[in-house]
Amino acid sequence: MLSLLAAGGAEAFSAFAPSLSAPKSLRLRQESVTMSSNDNPMSRRAAVVVTAGLLGSFLAPKESKAEGAFSLPALPYDYKSLEPYIDEETMKLHHDKHFNAYLTNLNKALEGKPAAKLTDIQKEAIKAGPAIRNNGGGYYNHALFFKEMGPAANSGKPSAALQKAIDASFGSMDKMKEEFNAAAAKRFGSGWAWLGVTPEGKLAITSTPNQDNPLMEGCEGQKMIPVLGLDVWEHAYYLKYQNRRPEYITNWWSVVNWEAVSNNYEKFAAKGIPVEVV
């Protein structure tokens, strides 16, 4: 790598990655550096440093961009960060394959349609038809799901405001978890369990089938603004837990990021605003 960079400027990039097409802005900056470095060794060494920086910037991992209205958010933690509760292989498949499939299909379904906020798409998703309903819901639900989790060591606890709301609606955290776990376990087939804020401003629990969520007008279950959702599709847990869904549900609480959930509650749901996930 260093020997290639020592060859100088734009030539170094071409030699290292002939199959990559550098952005025009990158090529122009490289050409400028190369031309100014022909005079003396010190300038040439400077060209090596600048080119290395440009190359690193070009190759660095970034949020995955898809053609269309939305993109694939990067995980805010490593694939293996949720172990031993959720395994690395499941996280890779769930995020990079399943989540990405909903994104791709949503963007296709939105082609030729006016731009809209993701939360607005949820509201009208059922009326819009299966493509928007399934993929728009799948994209929103997974974006919320991956953001609300994190390493067990950083799970933390609910904010004072969220804890007060939990106690007011359920009596205690344990009672809330018991009701939530039951909703998740009893959801027949594929779907989601949700903790959210009802139109009356109270916390409640519901579940929905497939990729529906409580933001959708006409959806099964109680209307609410979700602050926490659990994916109980088999793709979310089957590699590790097989048919032991209740075990997956119980263990999942260890990787809930209560700071993120508290933010969903205080910044959005408690004010009657759907949670912005992208």
N, C-alpha and C positions, 0 to 999 in steps of 0.2 A: 504493500500500500504506500509506504513512505517513498520507496524508490520510484513509483509511478508519479507521486506528487512532485518529486524532485525534478521530473522532466518538465514541469512548469505549467501554470495556468490552465487554459482550456484543454490543452493536449492531455493533461493528467486525468481530467474527468473522462475524456473520450477513451483513453486507454483502460481505465478502471472499469467503466460500464458502457461499452459500446452499444449495448441494446437499449440503454436508457436515453430518453430524449429530455435534455435539460430545458427548463423554462427559458424563454427568450431573455428575461431579465438577468438570469444567472449567466447565460452565454455572454451577454454584453459586458457584465461586470468582469468575467474571466478574461475576455479579450482585452479590456482596458488594463487589467493587471498585467497580462502577459506582455503587451506592447511597452508598458512603462518599465518592465523588468529586464529588457534586453541590454540595457546600458552597463550594469555592473552587478557583481555577485550579491551585494547587500540587497538590492532591489529584487533580485531573483529569489533570495531566501524569503523576502517579504511576500512574494507571489505565492510561494509554497504554503505559507501560513494562512494567507487569505483564501487560497483555493481549498485548503483542508476545511476551513470553517464553512465555506459555501457548500462543499460536498456533504459535510455532516448535516447541515441544515436541510439539504435536499432529500437525504435518505432517512432522516429521523422519523419515527412512528408518529402518525397524526391521526386525528379523527377520520374515520373512513368516510369518504365522500361518494355518494351515489348520484347518478344522473336523476335529477328530479327535485321535488320540493324539500325533502328531508334527507338526513344523513344518519349514519350509524354512530351513536355516541360511544366513545372509548370507555372501557371499564374504569372506574375511579380507584381500582386496586388490582393486584395481580390475580391471575386465574386461580392460583393455589392458595390465595389469602383466606378463603373461607373454610379450608380444611381444618379439622376432620369432618365438619358438619356437611359441607357440600364439596365434592371432589373436583379436582382440577379438570379432568376430562369432561365432566358434565358442564362445567362453566364454559369451556371452550366451545362445545357443541351448542349449548343453549344461547350464548351470546353471539358467536360468529356465524352460526348456521340458522338456527330458528329465528332469532331476533332479526337477523339480516334478511331472511326470507320475507318476513312481514314488511320490513322497510321497502324492499325491492318491489313487492307486489302493490304496496300502497302507492308508491310513486307512479307505477304504471296506471293504477286506477285513477290517479289524479291528473293524468296527462290531458291537456286541453281544457282543464277546469280552472276557474279563478283561484288565486292563492288564498289560503285560509289558515288561521291558527289551528294547531293540533287540537286544542281543547274545544274549539268550535266544531271541528270535524266530528268529535265524539258525540256532541249533542244531537246531530242530525244523522248519525251513522246508520241507524236502522232504516230510516226512510231512504237513505242513499243507496241501499242495496248490499248484497253479500260481500262484494269486493271491498268496499269501504268499511263495512261493519267488521268483517273478520280481520282485515289487515290493518285498518286504522286503529281498531281496538287492540290488536296484537302489538302494534308498534307503541302505542301509548302505555299499555299495561307493562310491557317489558322495560320501557324506559324508566318508569316509576320503580319497578321491582329491583333493577340492578343498582339504582341510586340509593335505595333505602337499606342496602346491606353494606357490610364491611367486616374487617377482621374481628374475631370474637374479643380480642384484647381491647378493642376500641368501641365496643358496643355501647357502653355508657348507660345512661338512664334518661327517662323522659324529662323534659323541662318542667319547671314548677307549674306552668300554665297547662301543659298537656296532662301532667299527673293529676292536677285538680279536676280536669274534665273527665279523666278516666274514673276517678273516685266518685264523681257526681253521677256518672252514667251507669257504672258497674259495681261500685262499692270498693273495689280494689284492683290492683294489677292482676292478681291471680285469678279473680273472677272474670276479668276481661279476657285473659288468655284462654280460660276454660271455655268460654262462649265462642271465641274465635276458632279454637281448635276443633270444636264440634261442627261449626259451619264448614270448615275446610275438609274435615273427614267425611262429612255426610254429602258433600257435593258429588252427585253421581256422574261418573265419567270424567270429562275434562272441564276445567273451569278455574275460578279464582275465589278466594275469600278476602273480604275487605273490612277494614276499620275506617270509618269516615264520619263526616259531620252532616247531619240531616238538615233540611230546610228550616227546622225549628232551632238549630244551633246546638243540638245535642250529639254526642258521640253515639254511634250504633255500629252493629256488625251485620253484614249480609254476605251472600255469595251469588255468583253469576255463572252461567254456562259458557263454555267455549272461550272466545276472546271478548265477550261483552264486559262492560263495566258500568258502574252506577251513574256515570255522567250521561249515558245514552237515554234519550227520551224513549219510553216504552219498554225499557229493559226489565227482565225478570229481577225480582228482589227489591230491596228498599232503596229509594232515591237518596243519594248522598254525594258529597265530595270526598273521594278516597284520600286518605293520608298514608295508608299502609295496605299493601296487597300481597297475597301469597299465591304463587302459581302452583296449582295442583294437577296440571297436565303431567303425564308420565315422563315426558322428556325432561322435566325439571328435577327428577329424582331417581328414575328407574335404574340407572347404571349402578348406583350405590345401595339403594334401598329396595329395589325390586317391587314387590307388592306391599311393602310395609309403609304405606302412606302416613299413618299416625306417628311413626317414629321420625319420619322426615319432618313432619309438622312440629313436633316437640323440639327437635334439634335446631330447626330453623331460627327459633327465637334467640339462639346464642349469637347469631350473626346479624341481627337487626341493628341498624345504626340509628340509635334513638335521637341523636342530634339532627340527622336528616329528617326523621319523622316529625320531630318537634318543629322544625322549620316548615315542613309541609302544613302543619296544623296552624302555627301562629301567623305565618306570612300569607297563607292562602286560605285554607278551609275555614278557619275561625272567622274570616272576613267575608265568607260566601264566595270566594274566588277559586275556581278549579286550579289544581296544582300544575304549574308549568314545568314540564319535564325535559324539554329541549329548547 
